[in-house]
Amino acid sequence: MKIGIIGSGKLGSTLARLCVGQGHVVAIANTRGPNSLPELSRELGGRARAATVTEVAIGGDVIILALPFGPYRKLPVEPFRRKLVIDATNYDPARDGSIPELDADRTTSTELIAQHLEGARVVKAFNTMPYETLASGGRVGALHDQRLALPLAGDDREAKHAVAELIEQLGFAAVDNGSLAPGGRLQQPGSSGAR
Ligand SMILES: NC(=O)c1ccc[n+]([C@@H]2O[C@H](COP(=O)([O-])OP(=O)(O)OC[C@H]3O[C@@H](n4cnc5c(N)ncnc54)[C@H](OP(=O)(O)O)[C@@H]3O)[C@@H](O)[C@H]2O)c1
């Protein structure tokens, strides 16, 4: 599968390593541009390359958002249309600035992203586990009940199925939290489901 990752920091680079490890081809973007990742590109060899956000979105079968939530409105809409987008971001008011709708729990951060990326099939996943655990906690080939759980939430059944398959392939147990509003809420830091 061609996997695009927006964000090459702690989470993005961890996911890039895991995906390449399972034979996927990865394109990864950040704010500094395609020439900023010589070490990661070298480490991951021919199966990973740095690219612009637009190239990553156009070229990916699946695109993982692994950037801070704050700049989500800067993501271009058109390249993501009809794409399967995994939102791994978390809203952090200290980092992202305060967003009243989220502070008042009138919606969820992933629903805001889905509204912005009109036409994309958005699934929330990979946002609940610290990157260090993600890097070392996968147990490929282990029985389901011996794996760490990774929840996912979304409104598109087919898209969720594909994301669950990816989670399982990386050695974790996919747990379906239901649709985006209630399920995504459960996966938010500080929510009743996250406590
Ligand atoms: N770290 C974790 O364990 C963890 C776990 C679950 C979820 N998350 C969530 O995952 C997201 C990333 O966290 P992180 O810890 O990986 O952060 P990080 O290490 O600070 O990396 C953030 C990355 O996003 C890129 N970026 C920022 N704005 C961008 C934009 N407008 N377009 C493209 N790329 C942009 C940055 O580019 P530059 O490199 O050019 O600055 C950087 O590569 C956050 O929403 C966080 O809440 C993190």
The ligand as an SDF file (V2000), in Angstrom:
LIG
                    3D

 48 52  0  0  0  0  0  0  0  0999 V2000
    4.1810   12.0250   20.2010 N   0  0  0  0  0  0  0  0  0  0  0  0
    3.2630   11.0920   20.5230 C   0  0  0  0  0  0  0  0  0  0  0  0
    3.5740   10.1200   21.2660 O   0  0  0  0  0  0  0  0  0  0  0  0
    1.8600   11.1820   19.9970 C   0  0  0  0  0  0  0  0  0  0  0  0
    0.9870   10.0980   20.1980 C   0  0  0  0  0  0  0  0  0  0  0  0
   -0.3170   10.1790   19.7000 C   0  0  0  0  0  0  0  0  0  0  0  0
   -0.7250   11.3060   19.0020 C   0  0  0  0  0  0  0  0  0  0  0  0
    0.1450   12.3440   18.8370 N   0  0  0  0  0  0  0  0  0  0  0  0
   -0.3140   13.5060   18.0570 C   0  0  0  0  0  0  0  0  0  0  0  0
    0.3770   13.4410   16.8180 O   0  0  0  0  0  0  0  0  0  0  0  0
    0.6590   14.7570   16.3360 C   0  0  0  0  0  0  0  0  0  0  0  0
    2.1660   14.9120   16.1290 C   0  0  0  0  0  0  0  0  0  0  0  0
    2.8090   14.7550   17.3770 O   0  0  0  0  0  0  0  0  0  0  0  0
    4.4100   14.6020   17.4590 P   0  0  0  0  0  0  0  0  0  0  0  0
    4.7010   14.3300   18.8790 O   0  0  0  0  0  0  0  0  0  0  0  0
    4.8860   13.6830   16.3930 O   0  0  0  0  0  0  0  0  0  0  0  0
    4.8600   16.0990   17.1220 O   0  0  0  0  0  0  0  0  0  0  0  0
    6.2840   16.6210   16.6240 P   0  0  0  0  0  0  0  0  0  0  0  0
    7.3460   15.6520   17.0060 O   0  0  0  0  0  0  0  0  0  0  0  0
    6.3830   18.0210   17.0990 O   0  0  0  0  0  0  0  0  0  0  0  0
    6.1550   16.5970   15.0190 O   0  0  0  0  0  0  0  0  0  0  0  0
    5.2260   17.4030   14.3590 C   0  0  0  0  0  0  0  0  0  0  0  0
    5.4830   17.2960   12.8760 C   0  0  0  0  0  0  0  0  0  0  0  0
    4.4200   17.9630   12.1990 O   0  0  0  0  0  0  0  0  0  0  0  0
    4.9840   18.7680   11.1710 C   0  0  0  0  0  0  0  0  0  0  0  0
    4.0820   19.8840   10.8780 N   0  0  0  0  0  0  0  0  0  0  0  0
    3.6830   20.8980   11.6870 C   0  0  0  0  0  0  0  0  0  0  0  0
    2.8230   21.6950   11.0310 N   0  0  0  0  0  0  0  0  0  0  0  0
    2.7050   21.1950    9.7880 C   0  0  0  0  0  0  0  0  0  0  0  0
    1.9930   21.5950    8.6230 C   0  0  0  0  0  0  0  0  0  0  0  0
    1.2040   22.6890    8.6180 N   0  0  0  0  0  0  0  0  0  0  0  0
    2.1140   20.8400    7.4910 N   0  0  0  0  0  0  0  0  0  0  0  0
    2.9090   19.7430    7.4830 C   0  0  0  0  0  0  0  0  0  0  0  0
    3.5960   19.3010    8.5440 N   0  0  0  0  0  0  0  0  0  0  0  0
    3.4970   20.0330    9.6800 C   0  0  0  0  0  0  0  0  0  0  0  0
    6.3180   19.2470   11.7580 C   0  0  0  0  0  0  0  0  0  0  0  0
    7.1420   19.6900   10.6940 O   0  0  0  0  0  0  0  0  0  0  0  0
    8.6760   20.1480   10.9450 P   0  0  0  0  0  0  0  0  0  0  0  0
    9.4080   18.8760   11.2860 O   0  0  0  0  0  0  0  0  0  0  0  0
    9.0940   20.7300    9.6490 O   0  0  0  0  0  0  0  0  0  0  0  0
    8.6410   21.1200   12.0870 O   0  0  0  0  0  0  0  0  0  0  0  0
    6.7880   17.9340   12.4230 C   0  0  0  0  0  0  0  0  0  0  0  0
    7.4450   17.1040   11.4910 O   0  0  0  0  0  0  0  0  0  0  0  0
    0.0780   15.7170   17.3780 C   0  0  0  0  0  0  0  0  0  0  0  0
   -1.2270   16.1030   16.9980 O   0  0  0  0  0  0  0  0  0  0  0  0
    0.0360   14.8640   18.6480 C   0  0  0  0  0  0  0  0  0  0  0  0
   -0.9450   15.3220   19.5560 O   0  0  0  0  0  0  0  0  0  0  0  0
    1.4320   12.3020   19.2990 C   0  0  0  0  0  0  0  0  0  0  0  0
  1  2  1  0
  2  3  2  0
  2  4  1  0
  4  5  1  0
  4 48  2  0
  5  6  2  0
  6  7  1  0
  7  8  2  0
  8  9  1  0
  8 48  1  0
  9 10  1  0
  9 46  1  0
 10 11  1  0
 11 12  1  0
 11 44  1  0
 12 13  1  0
 13 14  1  0
 14 15  2  0
 14 16  1  0
 14 17  1  0
 17 18  1  0
 18 19  2  0
 18 20  1  0
 18 21  1  0
 21 22  1  0
 22 23  1  0
 23 24  1  0
 23 42  1  0
 24 25  1  0
 25 26  1  0
 25 36  1  0
 26 27  1  0
 26 35  1  0
 27 28  2  0
 28 29  1  0
 29 30  1  0
 29 35  2  0
 30 31  1  0
 30 32  2  0
 32 33  1  0
 33 34  2  0
 34 35  1  0
 36 37  1  0
 36 42  1  0
 37 38  1  0
 38 39  2  0
 38 40  1  0
 38 41  1  0
 42 43  1  0
 44 45  1  0
 44 46  1  0
 46 47  1  0
M  CHG  2   8   1  16  -1
M  END
$$$$
